[in-house]
Amino acid sequence: MRVDNAVGVVTGGASGIGEGIVRMLAEGGGRAAILDLPTSRGAALAEELGSAVEFFPVDVTVPEQVATTVDAVARRFGRIDVLVNSAGISPAARVVARDGTLFPLDVFRSGIEVNLVAAFDVLRTVAGVMSRNAPSEEGERGLVVNIGSIAAFEGQVGQASYSASKGGLVAMTLPLARDLASHGIRVMAVCPGTIDTPMVQQASQQIRDYLRDANVFPKRLGRADDIAAVVRNCMETTYLNGEVIRVDAAVRMAPR
């Protein structure tokens, strides 16, 4: 799959890793649909990047909105070639806090709902559109890349919900690839390490230094374009399928 002229849907595309992927698509000659909350900076980003990019405000946890939005994207661009599920939240709490407070169940559930259930809903809806694409010479009709996290493997204190949700994305990579193979749709998962996203940028310099120094090599925080480069490779290397790729400078996270 060439980036040039490809149509990509990027959830959480208004900032962070999602924004990096949108920029990669636009700069590579592709087109991109930014799916993000109405309160995001998606409209401003689309205006900056020009007519090849359009913002579609949506709450991905509302199935009716997802269905309507994906239909609008298909009508706007004529098809969808690649989906990158990058929308996510990171709820944090201890199972039992020092004062005896239990992990709020609604907080745990919200992480699963946004990071896993909503991602699957967007995936199944977009896959329905992809299945109608004309196949390439190899029979390829589309690609799905779910953005996981190294927390799927080494979740830290307080990350029970986040790790469970990202672990779910990792675990369903192979069965999704097998399920969608008959339609010519590949499925990959990319698990970033410590990426210098807006959330990390708000942390103290001490925490940022700790995250940087935990990396084996290179000794720097990851960038959104590091992840975008891997997504591009997933697009262009059609023999990649059903696999999980860590992009993390060889870090293995400590408990805290």
Number of C-alpha atoms within 10 A of each C-alpha: 19 14 21 13 16 21 26 28 31 26 28 26 31 27 22 20 26 28 22 19 30 30 22 22 26 23 14 15 15 19 27 31 28 29 29 25 19 13 10 16 14 25 18 12 20 23 13 10 15 11 11 18 26 23 24 22 18 22 20 26 18 12 15 11 14 22 16 12 21 22 16 14 24 17 11 11 17 12 21 28 26 27 24 26 27 27 26 22 16 20 16 18 18 16 18 12 11 8 6 9 11 12 17 13 10 8 15 21 14 19 24 23 18 20 29 24 18 21 23 18 17 22 20 15 17 25 23 13 19 25 20 13 18 13 15 11 7 8 13 21 24 31 26 28 24 29 26 28 26 23 21 21 15 16 22 16 13 19 23 21 26 28 24 20 29 26 20 17 28 25 14 17 22 19 12 21 20 16 13 18 17 12 19 19 24 29 28 26 28 24 21 22 24 22 23 19 16 11 10 16 12 11 11 10 11 9 13 17 14 11 20 21 15 18 20 13 12 13 13 18 21 20 17 21 18 16 25 20 14 16 24 17 15 23 23 13 12 13 9 14 22 19 14 21 17 17 19 22 19 13 20 16 17 10 10 8
